[in-house]
Amino acid sequence: MTLALAAGVAALALLPLGYIAWYTADIGWSGIQELVLRPRVGELLWNTVRLVAGTVACCAVLGVGAAWLVERSSLPARRVWHVLLVAPLAVPAFVNSYAWISLLPGLDTYAGALLVVTLSYFPFVYLPVAAAFRGLDPALEETARGLGLSGWAVFRRVQLPQLRVALLGGGLLVALHLLAEFGALQMLRYPTFTTAIYDQYRATFNGPGATMLAGVLVLLCLVLLLAELRLRGRRGYARTGSGVARSVRPVRLGAVTAPALAALAVLVGLAVGVPLAGLGYWMANGASSGLDVGSLLTTTGTTLALAAAAAALTTTMALPTGWLAVRARGRVATLLERSTYLGSAVPGIVVALALVTLSVRATPWLYQTVPVLLAAYAILFLPRAIVTVRSAVEQSAPLYDDVAASLGSSAPDRLRRVTLPLLAPGIGAGAALVFLAVVTELTATLLLAPTGTTTLATAFWSASSALEYGAAAPYAVVMVLLSAPATVLLSHDARRGLTT
C-alpha cells in the first residue's frame, strides 16, 4: 500500500516532464525544427545563459566573501550580520525588482537584471558555504600557515577545495531559481525563456510554441543538474581523525575591519534596505491609489487558505515517500524519492503549462479549479516536505511501532497513536516550509488560479503591471511579513554556532 502511494506521488511529480516528452515526440523532428531552430530562440538562449552565468559568478563571490567574514574573521557583531545576510530571502525576487524598477525606471537592462537577481539570490550561496566553513577543521589551515603559506594561499589551496560541494550546491540553487524566475525578470523587461513562454501563452494561446520553449528550458535545467554532479565529483573532504576538531581562531582583520564592515553594510543596504525603502515610500505616497482594506483582507485570507490546503496536501503526499526512503531502503525507494526532486526542478511555468494542457484535453471540468492549482503546488514543493519528513522518520525508532503491534494494536491505530505523534515535528516543519513557499508563489498561480481567485502575489502583480505601485505596496508588505519567519528559521541554528 505504501509503495503504491509513493509510486502515485512520483508519477504526479514527473507529470510535467512526461508531458513535455510526449508532446515533443508527437510533433516530430520537423515540428521541433520549425519551432525551436529560430532566431528568437537563439536570442532567448543567449539572454538566459549569460544572465545565469553572471548571476552565479556574482553570487559565488558575494556568498563566499560574506561567509568567510562571518565565520572565519574577527568581524564585530557576527550574529547580527548573519541574520542580515539571510534577510534578503524574506523579500520575494519579484518584490525586490518592483522596488528597484519603481524607484529607478531605467534599470531595465542586462546590468539591472543582474544586479536585482544577484541581490535576491546570493543568500542561497552564503548559507551552505557558511555552514561548510563551520565544519572545516582549522588544524589544516594552521598547518598550511606553519608551512609558510599566506592568508590568501591558505584560502585558495586549503579552504576553497573543501567548500566545493557547498559552493556548487548553492550555485545550482541560484541557477535553477533563475531559470524558473518570471515575475522579477518580466518586471525588469528582460526576456528569457520563462517570460517568453508566459507571453506567448497569454497573447496567442500558442500551445506548440510555448511547449517547445518549455522543452528547451527543461533541457537547460537537466544540463545544470548533470553539470553540478560532474563538477562535484566523488572526492571527499570529511575529517576522519580521532578526537574533536580544534576551535576556530578568528583571523584578525586589523585595518581591514572598517572596509569589511562598509562592504557588508552596502550589500545589506542594497539587498534589504532598498526593497524596504521602496515599500515604505509607496506605502506613504501611494494613498491616492486608495487602499481597499476589505480587498486586502479577503486576498490575504484566500492566500492563507490556499497555502494551508497546499501544505496539508503536500505533507500528506510526502509521508509514504519519506517513510519508504528510510524503512525500506533500496533502489525502488531511492528512485521514487529522486523522482520527486526531479519533478520539482522543473520551472513553475512549465508545470503550469503542462497541467493547463492536460486538464483542458483530458479533464476539462478540472480546468481552472483549485485541485489543479494544489497539484501544481505539490509538484513544485514536494521536496521541502519530503526532506523534513524523512529526517523525522530517521530519528524515530521502529521499536515503538513493533511494541504497539505486539500488544495487539491495529495498523490504523498505530498510525494514529504512535507513528504520527513521533513524526509530528518533521511534518510540521515541512508544512511550514510549503506554506511559506505558496504564499509568495506567482507563476503557476497566474496560469492556474480559478477565475475570480486572487492571491497576494497575483494581486500585487496585477497592480504593479499596471504601474499602480502604491496599490501594489500593501500586498508586497503582507508577503514580506509572512515570509519573515522563514528567515528566522534559516538563521536560528547557525546563530548558535557563532560568537560575537
N, C-alpha and C positions, 0 to 999 in steps of 0.2 A: 504494500500500500504506500509506504513512504517513498519507495523507488519510483512508483508511478507518478506520485505527486511531484517529485523532483524533476522527473522527465518532462512533465507538463509545463513546469516553470521554465526549464531550459528551452523548450520549444517556443514559448512565448517570447523569451529573451532573444532568440535567434530569428524571430519572425521578420523583422526589417531586413536582415541580411538575406534571408531566403527569398523575400520579395524582390530585392534588387537582382539577385542571381537569376531568378525565374524570368523576370522582365527582360533582362539582358539577353538571355538565351532565346526568348520569344521573338524579339525584333531582329535577331540575326546580325551577322557581321556587316552587311550593307547598311542596316539601320544605325549600327554603332558608328560607322564611319561618317554617316551623314550628320549625326547629332553631336559627336564628340570631336571629330577632327575638323574643328572650325577655328578661325582666328580668335573669336570671342572666348572660347575655352582656353586657348593658349594665354590670353591676357589674364583671365581669372586665375590660371595656374601660376603665372608669374607673380601676380599680386599676393596670392595666398602663400606661396613658398617663401618669398622674400620677407613677408611680414612675420611668418612663423620663425624663420631663421634669425631675423633681427631681434624678435622678442625673446626667444630662448637665450640668445647670447647676452642680451642686456639683463635679463632676469638672473642668469647664472652669475654675472659679475656682481650685481647688487645683492643677491641672496647669499653668495659665499662671503663677500666682504662684510656684510652686516652680521652674518653668523659668527665669523671669526672675531669681530669686535665684541660681540655679546658673550661668547663662550670662552675665548682664549686670551682676552686682553684685560687690562685693569680699568676698563671703561666705567665711569661712575654711573650709578643707578641702573645696573644691567637688567634688573627685573622690570623696571618701568619701560626701558627700551624694548625689551622682548614683547611686552604686551602691545606697545605702539606699532611694532613691526608686523604683528599679526593682524592688527586692527583693519587694514585695507580689505580683508576678506569679509568684513561686515557690510561693505558697500558693494552691491552688485555692479558688475562692469558697465552695464548699460546706464546705471545711475551715475557712475563716475563720468562716463562720456557726456551725459546730459549736463552735468555741472560744468565741465570744461567747455563744451561747444556753446552753451548758453552765455558763458562769460567771454569766450574768445571764438567768435563765429568763423574766423579764418583758419581754424585748426583742422579743416577737412582735407588733409594731405597725408602722404605716407608717414612723414615725420610726426604729425599729430596723432595718427592712429598708433604708431609705435610707442609714443610717449604714454598715451592713455592706457593701452593694454598692458604695457610693462608695469605701470604703477598699480594696476589691478591684480596682476598675476605673480609678481616677484615673491610674495609670501609662500607660494607653492614650492619654490626652491629653498627659501630661507628655512622653513620648518624642518624638512628632512635633513638638510645639511647641518643645522644647529643640533639636531638630535644625534647625528653622526659624530660631530665634534665632541659631544658629551661622552660618547662611548669609546673614544680613542685613548689608548694607554700613553700617557705623557713620557713614559720611560724611553720610548723610541725617539721622541723629539729631543730629550735630554742627551741621549747617546749621540744623535746626529750633531748637536751643538758641541758636544765634547770632542767630536772629530774635526771641529773647525768650520762647520757649515754656518753660513749667515742665516739670519731670520727668514729671508726670502727663499733661500735654498732649502731650508727645513720645510717651509710650506709647500714648495714645488715638488720636492723629491720624497718627502715623508708623509705629510698630511694629505695633499691633494689626491694621490693614488688611493688612499683609504676612503676618500669621500666620493669615489667614482660612482658607486651604486646609488647613493643618495642623490648625487647631482644629476645622474641620468634619469632617475625616477622623477625628480622634481621637474626636470626639463620635459620629460614625456607628458606629465600632467599639464604643464603650460601649453605645450603644442596641441594636445587633444582638446583642451578647453578653447584654445584659439580657433581650431578648425570648426568647432561647434558654435562659436560665438556669432550671434546675429545682431542683437539689439545695439551693442556698442558700436559695431562697425557700420551698421545701417545709419545710425545717428550721425556718425562721422563721415558718411557718404564715401566710404572706402569699399569698393566692390570686391567681394570674394565669392567662393562657391556658395556659401550659406546664404548670403544676401541675394545672389543671382537666382538660386532655387526658389526662394520666397517670392521675389519679384515676378519671376516667370509664372509661378503657380497662381499668384494673386491676380496678375494682369491678364493672362490669357488662358488660365487653367490648362496649360500645355503639359499633360501628363508625361508623354515620352521625353520631351526635352528636359523637364525637371528631374525625371527619374534617372536619365543618363548623367546629368550633372551630379546627382546624388551618388551614382555609382563611382564616379571619379573621386568624389570626396571620401567615400568608404575605402577606396584603394589607398588614398593618401594616409588614412588612419591606420590601415594594416601595414603599410610600409614603415610608418613610425614605430608601431609595436615591434615589428621584426628587427628594425634597426637598433632599438633600445636593447633588445635581447642579445643581439650580436655584439654591441659595444660593451655591454655589461660583462660578458664572458663568464668563465667558471672560476676565476681566481678569487680566493677568499682572503679576508684581512682580519679575521677574528683572532682575538688574543687567546692563546691556548696554554700559557704558562700557569704554574700553580700560584696560589696566593691571590691577594687582591691587587688591583691596579693602584698606582700611586695617585695621590690627589693632584689636581691640576694647579700649577703655579702660574698665575696670570702674567702675561707679558706686559712689562711696564711701557706705557705709551710715551710718557715724558712730555716732550714738547709737541708731540703729535696729538695730545689729548684734545686740545681746543679744535683743531681742524676735523678730527674724527667726530666730535660732538656736533660740529656745524654741518658736516656731511649727513649725519643721521637726521638732524633736525630738518634739513632741506628735503630729504627723502620722505620723511613722515609728513612734513607740511604739504608736499605735492600730492602724496598718496591719500592722505586723510583730511588735511586741513582744507585743501581746495574744494573737494566734494562737499564737506560740511559747510564751508563758507558759501558755496553756491546754493545749497539748500536753504541756508539761513537768509541769504539775500532774496531769493524768490518767495520764501515764506513771508518776509517782511514787506516786499514791494509788489507782491502779486495779489494784493487784496482786491484790486479792481476786477480780477477774473471771477471773484465771488466763490468762496469756499462753501460747497454744499456738504454740510456736516452729515446729513442723513445719507447721502450717496456714499460718503467716505466710510461711514459705519457699516452700511449694507455691503459694500465691496470688501471691507475687512472681514466681515462675518462670512461671506462667501468663500474668501480665500482660506480662512481658518478651517471652514468645514471641509473644503476640498483637500487641504493639507492633512487634516486629521483622518479623513477617509483613505487617502493615499498611504499614509503612514501605517494605518491598521492593515490595509490590504497587502502592502509590500512586506511588512514584517511577518505576516501570516504566511506569505509565499516563501519567505526566506527560511522558515523553520525546517521543512523537510530537507532542503539542500544543505543547510548548516549542520543538521543532525547527521545526515549520511556522510558528510565530509569528515566527521570525527568518529562516529560509531561504526561506520562500515567503510573504512579506508580501502581504496583500491582504484583501479583505472576508471571504472564506471563513475564512481562518486567524484573523482577528480575531474573527469570530462564534463559532468553535469555542472559542477561548480564553475569551471573555467568558461563554460558556455554563457553563463550569466554575466561574467566580466566582459566577454567579447561583445555581447549584445549592448551593454551599457557604453561601450567605446564608440558606438555609432552616434553621430551628432543628432541632437533633438529634431532638427528639421527633417532628417531622413526618416527617423522613427515616425514623426507625424505624417509625412507624405505616404509612407507605407501603410499606416493604419487608415488614412483617408481613402486611399485607393482600394484597399481590401474591404473596408466597410461598405463603400459605395457599390462594389461589384458583387460581393458575396452576401453581405447582410445590410442592405440599405436601411432597414429600420433602426440600425445602430449608429448610423451616420450622425455626427454632431450630437452625441449623447455623453452623459457623464461616465458610463462604463468604459467607453473607448478612451476618454481622457485619462481615467485612472489606470488603464492598461499602459498608456504611454508613460505615465509617471513611474509605474512599476518597472518597466523595461529600463528606463533611464537610471533609476536609483536603487535597483536591487542590490548591487554590491555593498552599498552603505549599510544595509540591514544584514546581509549575509555575513560580513566580516565580524560584526558585533555579536550576532547570534552564534557563530562558530566559536568565537572566543569564550562565550558563556558556556557552551556545551563542553569545551575542553576543560573548563575549570569545575565542572560538576561531575563528580564520580558516579559511574553507573551502579555502584553498590546500593545506593538508596532505592533505586528502581527495582533492583533484584530482591532486596529485603521486602519491599511492599508486595511484590509478586508472590514471594514465598508465604506471605501472610494472607494470601487469597484475594488481594485487590485486583480488580479488573483493569484492562488496559486504559479505558477512558477515565476510570477513577485515578489511576496512577498518573495519567497525563495532567489531570486537574489538580491533584493534591501534592504531587511530588515534582514532576518534570517542570511544569510551567512556573511554579514558585522559584525553583532553582535557576531557571533561565530568565527570570523577570528583569534583572539588571541589564543583561545584554539586549533583551527585546526592547526595553525602554530606551536604551541608548540608540539602537538602530532606528526606532520610531522617531526619536527626536531629530536625528540627522536627516531622515527622509522628510519630515515635517518642515524643517527649515529650508531644505532644498526646493520643495514645492512652492513655498511662499514666494520665492523670487524667480520661479521658472517662467520664461516668456515665450520661447519659440513654439514649443508643442502646444501651449495653451492658446496662442493666437490662431493656429490652424484647426484645433480640435474642440475648443470650448463650444458648448451648445449656444445657439443664438440667444442673445439676451443675458448670458452669463459673463460677468465681468470680475476679474481678479485685480489685486493691487498692481500687478505687473502690466496687465493689458490696459487698465485704466490709465496708468502712468504713460504707457506707450501711446495711447490714443491722444492724450493731451500734449505730450512733448512732440509728437509727429506733426501736430497742428501748430507748433511753435507757441503753444499756450503754457509757457514754462511755469508761471505762477500757479496754474491749475494742477500741473503735474507734481509740484513740490510736495504737497501733503501725502500723496501716495508713496513717494520715494522715502519720506521721513518715516512712515509707518514700516516700510520694508526694512529700512536700516535698523530701526528699533527691534523688530522681530528677529533680525539676523545677528544682532549683537551677542545673544547667548552663545552662538557657535564660536565666536571669537574667545569668549571666556573659557569654554570647554577646551578649545585647542591649546590655549596658553597655560591652563591650570597645572598640568603635570610638569611642563617644562620649568615653570617658575619655582617649583620646589627644589629643582636641581641647581638653582643659581644662588649666588650670594651677592649682596650689594657691595 
